[in-house]
Amino acid sequence: MLRGLGTLGVGPLNRDTVPEPVETDRSRQVAALLYTSGTTGNPKGVVLTHRNLLFSAKVVGAQREPTDKAYCVLPISHIVGYSNILIASLMAGATVQLVPRFDPAALVSAIVNDGITLIFGVPAMYQRLLEYKAVAGIEELPRGKLRRLAVAGAPLDVTLKSKIEAEFGLPLGNGYGITECAPGIAVVHAETPRNDDAVGSLITGIEARLVGPGGRAVAPGEVGELHVRGPNIMRGYYRAPEATAAVIDADGWFNTGDLARFEDDILYIVGRTKELIIRSGFNVYPPEVEAVLNEHPAVVQSAVIGRPVPGNEEVVAYVQLLPGSIATPADLMAHAARLLAPYKRPFEIIVLDTLPAASTGKILKHRLADAARDRAIERV
């Protein structure tokens, strides 16, 4: 037993181990090995260089000041907390307040007492903040010294965005990135706020293209799979050359796996390629259905997945309700029926106390998909 460290396990020395190679070019040297959040499958180790991280963090932190104090509740073992909050803030000379886990009451206290000026979170964090306000009977969330609110990591629906902006009197700046891109790809700039769910314009230095079925280019305004290229692209997946080759082509284009569209230079993320539901020949994008469900006043958050059935797919929704809510799945079905085309409406709505989430707050949809398949099997 070592004081302060607890019990350590010591195994035999592997004398055959070989050290990882070190690049001569320092910018290409490995700076971090971070793992994806695993929301659609098993996490993958992402090899990021000093150039990857410094490029992305510098762009994201360009508008931070030395007087800023960023609230960092997102784990720094994941890319948003590590790059967008920690590195970007330190590059600007700002202060970072590290928090081990998210507690809405603690966040409110930090805003009031600790001089927090910047909050960067995922949508689930902001949803829980509103849930806390309702349950605690708080008339108005304090603004304190806040000057910027930012969100990324998962689709942001307009209802949540408008509620948060009304609470704090500040725009909620959306952005888009992915671990493999360190993570920045696009951002809504503070000087040009938006009232929709756009993720903004591409970061300077990033190229993008949309690819349709069969590798064809898509028409303006059409949805396609988003491929990007730039100095932020990872070296590859750790010790997984085949997985790396599957997402980065010979010309350096990285396939994000996200479906997107452009309106002029503004990027909109429609959904994940793996999460696209094809129902009776029609495409159903889960974020659109989730946005409608989240508009219901009893819903804290929702997650929509596709469930395979013979010759088709069903739309299945999982929802988390406000504590004490008496809303039923039938109530939510009626709400969805008023706002969604018939093929987009959930076949089943399942209420859970909480939705399974990673440490970043992102919902683990692959677990819900497994549960939905098990429910279907039980009914047979």
C-alpha positions as CSV (number, residue, x, y, z in Angstrom):
1,M,0.0,0.0,0.0
2,L,1.4,3.4,-1.1
3,R,0.2,6.4,0.8
4,G,-2.1,8.5,-1.4
5,L,-2.0,5.9,-4.3
6,G,-3.8,2.9,-2.7
7,T,-2.8,-0.6,-3.7
8,L,-0.7,-1.0,-6.9
9,G,-0.6,-4.2,-8.9
10,V,2.8,-5.1,-10.4
11,G,3.2,-7.7,-13.1
12,P,6.3,-9.3,-14.8
13,L,8.4,-7.0,-17.0
14,N,7.8,-7.6,-20.7
15,R,11.4,-7.5,-22.1
16,D,10.2,-7.9,-25.7
17,T,8.2,-4.7,-25.8
18,V,9.0,-2.3,-28.6
19,P,8.7,1.5,-28.0
20,E,6.4,3.5,-30.2
21,P,8.2,5.3,-33.0
22,V,8.9,9.0,-32.6
23,E,8.5,11.4,-35.5
24,T,11.4,13.7,-36.4
25,D,8.9,16.4,-37.4
26,R,7.6,17.6,-34.0
27,S,4.3,18.8,-35.4
28,R,3.6,15.2,-36.4
29,Q,4.6,13.7,-33.1
30,V,1.7,12.1,-31.2
31,A,0.3,14.4,-28.6
32,A,-2.6,12.4,-27.4
33,L,-4.4,9.1,-27.7
34,L,-8.1,9.7,-27.1
35,Y,-11.0,7.4,-27.4
36,T,-14.3,8.0,-29.2
37,S,-17.3,8.1,-26.9
38,G,-18.7,4.9,-28.3
39,T,-22.3,6.2,-28.8
40,T,-22.8,3.9,-31.9
41,G,-20.4,1.1,-31.1
42,N,-17.1,0.2,-29.4
43,P,-14.8,3.2,-28.7
44,K,-11.8,3.6,-31.0
45,G,-8.4,5.0,-30.1
46,V,-7.7,8.2,-32.0
47,V,-4.1,9.2,-32.6
48,L,-3.8,13.0,-32.6
49,T,-0.7,15.0,-33.2
50,H,0.5,18.3,-31.8
51,R,-0.5,20.0,-35.1
52,N,-4.0,18.5,-35.0
53,L,-4.7,19.8,-31.5
54,L,-3.1,23.2,-31.6
55,F,-4.8,24.0,-34.9
56,S,-8.2,23.2,-33.6
57,A,-7.8,24.7,-30.2
58,K,-6.4,27.9,-31.5
59,V,-9.4,28.5,-33.8
60,V,-11.9,27.5,-31.2
61,G,-10.3,29.7,-28.5
62,A,-9.7,32.7,-30.7
63,Q,-12.3,34.8,-29.0
64,R,-11.3,34.0,-25.4
65,E,-9.7,36.5,-23.1
66,P,-7.2,36.1,-20.3
67,T,-9.9,37.2,-17.9
68,D,-12.2,34.4,-19.0
69,K,-13.0,31.5,-16.6
70,A,-14.3,28.4,-18.4
71,Y,-16.4,25.8,-16.6
72,C,-15.1,22.4,-17.6
73,V,-17.3,19.5,-16.7
74,L,-16.8,17.5,-19.9
75,P,-14.0,15.0,-19.2
76,I,-10.6,16.0,-20.4
77,S,-10.1,12.4,-21.4
78,H,-12.5,13.2,-24.3
79,I,-11.8,15.6,-27.1
80,V,-14.2,18.5,-26.4
81,G,-13.1,18.9,-22.8
82,Y,-9.4,18.4,-23.7
83,S,-9.1,20.5,-26.9
84,N,-12.1,22.9,-27.0
85,I,-12.1,23.8,-23.3
86,L,-8.7,23.0,-21.6
87,I,-6.1,23.6,-24.4
88,A,-8.1,26.4,-26.1
89,S,-8.5,28.3,-22.8
90,L,-4.9,27.9,-21.7
91,M,-3.7,29.1,-25.1
92,A,-5.6,32.3,-24.5
93,G,-4.3,32.6,-20.9
94,A,-7.7,32.0,-19.5
95,T,-8.6,30.0,-16.3
96,V,-10.3,26.6,-16.4
97,Q,-12.4,25.4,-13.5
98,L,-12.3,21.6,-13.6
99,V,-15.3,19.7,-12.3
100,P,-15.4,15.9,-11.8
101,R,-19.0,15.4,-12.7
102,F,-22.0,17.4,-13.8
103,D,-24.4,18.7,-11.1
104,P,-26.8,21.4,-12.2
105,A,-26.9,22.8,-8.6
106,A,-23.1,23.1,-8.5
107,L,-23.1,24.8,-11.9
108,V,-25.6,27.4,-10.7
109,S,-23.5,28.0,-7.6
110,A,-20.4,28.4,-9.7
111,I,-22.1,31.0,-11.9
112,V,-23.1,33.0,-8.8
113,N,-20.0,32.6,-6.7
114,D,-17.0,31.7,-8.9
115,G,-17.2,34.2,-11.8
116,I,-17.7,31.7,-14.6
117,T,-17.7,33.5,-18.0
118,L,-17.8,30.6,-20.4
119,I,-19.9,27.4,-20.3
120,F,-19.2,24.7,-23.0
121,G,-21.5,21.7,-22.8
122,V,-23.4,19.1,-24.7
123,P,-27.2,19.5,-25.1
124,A,-28.0,17.0,-22.3
125,M,-26.2,19.2,-19.9
126,Y,-28.4,22.2,-20.7
127,Q,-31.5,20.0,-20.6
128,R,-30.6,18.9,-17.1
129,L,-30.1,22.5,-16.1
130,L,-33.7,23.3,-17.2
131,E,-34.9,20.2,-15.4
132,Y,-33.2,21.3,-12.2
133,K,-34.8,24.8,-12.5
134,A,-38.3,23.2,-12.8
135,V,-37.8,20.7,-10.0
136,A,-36.1,23.2,-7.6
137,G,-38.8,25.8,-8.3
138,I,-36.2,28.5,-9.3
139,E,-37.8,31.5,-10.9
140,E,-34.9,32.4,-13.1
141,L,-31.4,31.0,-13.6
142,P,-28.7,33.5,-12.7
143,R,-26.5,35.0,-15.4
144,G,-23.6,36.2,-13.2
145,K,-20.6,37.1,-15.3
146,L,-21.4,34.7,-18.1
147,R,-20.6,36.1,-21.5
148,R,-20.6,33.0,-23.7
149,L,-22.6,29.8,-23.9
150,A,-21.5,27.1,-26.3
151,V,-22.7,23.6,-27.2
152,A,-21.5,20.7,-29.3
153,G,-21.2,16.9,-29.2
154,A,-24.8,16.0,-30.1
155,P,-27.7,17.5,-32.2
156,L,-29.1,20.7,-30.7
157,D,-32.8,21.1,-31.2
158,V,-34.2,24.6,-31.6
159,T,-36.6,24.3,-28.6
160,L,-33.8,23.7,-26.2
161,K,-31.7,26.5,-27.8
162,S,-34.5,29.1,-27.4
163,K,-35.2,28.1,-23.8
164,I,-31.6,28.4,-22.8
165,E,-31.2,31.7,-24.6
166,A,-34.3,33.1,-22.9
167,E,-33.0,32.0,-19.5
168,F,-29.6,33.7,-19.8
169,G,-30.1,36.4,-22.3
170,L,-27.2,35.1,-24.3
171,P,-27.0,33.2,-27.6
172,L,-26.2,29.5,-27.4
173,G,-23.4,29.1,-29.9
174,N,-23.6,25.8,-31.8
175,G,-20.6,24.0,-33.3
176,Y,-19.7,20.7,-34.9
177,G,-16.7,18.5,-34.5
178,I,-15.6,14.9,-34.1
179,T,-12.8,13.2,-32.1
180,E,-10.9,12.3,-35.3
181,C,-10.8,16.0,-36.2
182,A,-9.4,17.2,-32.9
183,P,-12.5,18.1,-33.0
184,G,-13.3,21.3,-34.8
185,I,-15.0,21.3,-38.2
186,A,-17.6,24.1,-38.1
187,V,-18.8,26.8,-35.7
188,V,-21.4,29.5,-35.3
189,H,-19.4,32.7,-34.7
190,A,-20.4,34.9,-31.8
191,E,-20.7,37.9,-34.1
192,T,-23.2,36.1,-36.3
193,P,-25.6,34.2,-34.0
194,R,-28.3,32.1,-35.5
195,N,-31.9,31.1,-34.4
196,D,-31.8,27.6,-36.1
197,D,-29.9,24.4,-35.6
198,A,-27.1,25.1,-38.0
199,V,-23.6,24.3,-36.8
200,G,-22.2,27.3,-38.6
201,S,-19.5,27.8,-41.3
202,L,-16.4,25.7,-41.8
203,I,-13.3,26.6,-39.8
204,T,-10.7,28.4,-41.9
205,G,-8.4,25.8,-43.4
206,I,-10.9,23.0,-43.5
207,E,-12.3,21.6,-46.8
208,A,-15.5,19.7,-47.1
209,R,-17.5,17.8,-49.6
210,L,-20.8,15.9,-49.6
211,V,-20.9,12.5,-51.1
212,G,-24.1,10.7,-52.3
213,P,-24.8,7.0,-52.8
214,G,-22.2,5.4,-55.1
215,G,-19.7,8.2,-54.4
216,R,-21.5,10.8,-56.6
217,A,-21.5,14.5,-55.8
218,V,-24.8,15.9,-54.4
219,A,-26.7,18.9,-55.7
220,P,-26.8,22.1,-53.7
221,G,-29.0,21.8,-50.7
222,E,-29.1,18.0,-51.0
223,V,-28.1,15.7,-48.1
224,G,-24.9,13.8,-48.4
225,E,-22.3,12.1,-46.3
226,L,-19.8,14.7,-45.0
227,H,-16.1,14.2,-45.9
228,V,-13.5,16.7,-44.6
229,R,-9.8,17.4,-45.1
230,G,-7.4,19.7,-43.3
231,P,-4.6,20.0,-40.7
232,N,-6.9,18.7,-37.9
233,I,-7.4,15.2,-39.3
234,M,-6.0,12.4,-37.1
235,R,-3.0,10.3,-37.9
236,G,-5.3,7.3,-37.7
237,Y,-6.8,4.8,-35.3
238,Y,-4.4,3.2,-32.8
239,R,-3.0,0.0,-34.2
240,A,-5.9,-0.4,-36.6
241,P,-4.7,0.3,-40.1
242,E,-7.7,-1.3,-41.8
243,A,-10.1,0.8,-39.8
244,T,-8.1,3.9,-40.6
245,A,-8.0,3.1,-44.3
246,A,-11.8,2.7,-44.2
247,V,-12.3,6.4,-43.2
248,I,-9.3,8.2,-44.7
249,D,-8.7,7.9,-48.4
250,A,-5.4,8.3,-50.3
251,D,-6.1,12.1,-50.8
252,G,-6.5,12.7,-47.1
253,W,-10.4,13.0,-47.1
254,F,-11.9,11.8,-43.8
255,N,-15.4,10.3,-43.9
256,T,-17.1,11.7,-40.7
257,G,-20.0,9.2,-41.0
258,D,-22.4,12.1,-40.6
259,L,-25.2,13.2,-43.0
260,A,-25.2,16.9,-43.8
261,R,-26.3,19.6,-46.1
262,F,-25.2,23.1,-46.9
263,E,-27.2,26.3,-47.4
264,D,-24.7,28.6,-49.0
265,D,-21.7,28.3,-46.7
266,I,-23.7,27.3,-43.6
267,L,-23.5,23.6,-42.5
268,Y,-26.4,21.6,-41.1
269,I,-25.9,18.1,-39.6
270,V,-28.9,15.9,-40.4
271,G,-27.9,12.7,-38.7
272,R,-25.5,9.8,-38.5
273,T,-25.1,7.5,-41.5
274,K,-25.3,4.5,-39.1
275,E,-28.5,5.9,-37.4
276,L,-30.4,6.7,-40.6
277,I,-33.8,4.9,-40.5
278,I,-35.3,3.7,-43.8
279,R,-39.0,3.2,-43.3
280,S,-41.1,2.0,-46.2
281,G,-38.5,3.5,-48.5
282,F,-38.5,6.9,-46.8
283,N,-35.5,8.3,-45.0
284,V,-36.1,9.2,-41.3
285,Y,-33.5,11.3,-39.6
286,P,-33.6,10.7,-35.8
287,P,-32.7,14.3,-34.8
288,E,-35.8,15.6,-36.5
289,V,-38.1,13.2,-34.5
290,E,-36.2,13.9,-31.3
291,A,-36.6,17.6,-31.8
292,V,-40.4,17.2,-32.0
293,L,-40.6,15.0,-28.9
294,N,-38.3,17.4,-26.9
295,E,-40.9,20.1,-27.6
296,H,-43.3,18.4,-25.3
297,P,-43.2,20.2,-21.9
298,A,-42.9,16.9,-20.0
299,V,-39.9,15.6,-21.9
300,V,-36.4,16.2,-20.6
301,Q,-34.6,14.4,-23.5
302,S,-35.3,11.7,-26.1
303,A,-33.4,9.3,-28.3
304,V,-34.8,7.8,-31.5
305,I,-33.4,4.6,-33.1
306,G,-34.4,2.2,-35.9
307,R,-35.5,-1.3,-35.2
308,P,-35.3,-3.9,-38.0
309,V,-38.5,-5.8,-38.8
310,P,-39.0,-8.2,-41.8
311,G,-38.6,-6.1,-44.9
312,N,-38.6,-2.7,-43.1
313,E,-37.5,-0.6,-40.1
314,E,-39.6,0.7,-37.2
315,V,-39.1,4.1,-35.6
316,V,-38.7,3.6,-31.8
317,A,-38.3,6.5,-29.3
318,Y,-37.0,6.4,-25.8
319,V,-37.9,9.4,-23.6
320,Q,-37.0,10.7,-20.2
321,L,-39.7,12.8,-18.5
322,L,-39.6,15.4,-15.8
323,P,-39.8,13.9,-12.3
324,G,-43.4,13.7,-11.2
325,S,-44.8,14.0,-14.8
326,I,-48.0,12.2,-15.5
327,A,-47.5,12.3,-19.3
328,T,-48.0,8.9,-21.0
329,P,-46.6,7.4,-24.2
330,A,-50.1,7.9,-25.7
331,D,-49.8,11.6,-24.9
332,L,-46.4,11.8,-26.6
333,M,-47.8,9.8,-29.6
334,A,-50.6,12.3,-30.0
335,H,-48.1,15.2,-29.8
336,A,-45.8,13.6,-32.5
337,A,-48.8,12.8,-34.7
338,R,-49.6,16.6,-34.9
339,L,-46.1,17.5,-36.0
340,L,-44.7,14.6,-38.0
341,A,-45.5,12.9,-41.3
342,P,-47.0,9.4,-40.8
343,Y,-43.7,7.6,-41.8
344,K,-41.7,9.6,-39.3
345,R,-43.9,8.9,-36.3
346,P,-42.6,6.4,-33.7
347,F,-44.1,3.0,-33.8
348,E,-43.4,2.7,-30.0
349,I,-42.5,5.3,-27.3
350,I,-40.7,3.9,-24.2
351,V,-40.4,5.9,-21.1
352,L,-37.2,5.5,-19.0
353,D,-36.1,7.1,-15.7
354,T,-32.8,8.0,-17.4
355,L,-31.3,7.4,-20.8
356,P,-27.9,5.6,-20.9
357,A,-25.2,8.1,-21.5
358,A,-21.4,8.3,-21.8
359,S,-19.3,10.4,-19.4
360,T,-19.6,13.2,-21.9
361,G,-23.4,13.2,-21.6
362,K,-23.9,11.8,-25.1
363,I,-26.7,9.2,-25.2
364,L,-25.5,5.6,-26.0
365,K,-27.9,4.7,-28.7
366,H,-26.4,1.3,-29.4
367,R,-27.6,0.2,-26.0
368,L,-31.1,1.4,-26.8
369,A,-31.0,-0.3,-30.1
370,D,-30.1,-3.6,-28.4
371,A,-32.9,-3.1,-25.9
372,A,-35.4,-2.4,-28.7
373,R,-34.5,-5.6,-30.5
374,D,-34.8,-7.6,-27.3
375,R,-38.3,-6.1,-26.7
376,A,-39.3,-7.2,-30.2
377,I,-38.0,-10.7,-29.7
378,E,-39.9,-11.0,-26.4
379,R,-43.2,-10.1,-28.2
380,V,-42.7,-12.8,-30.8
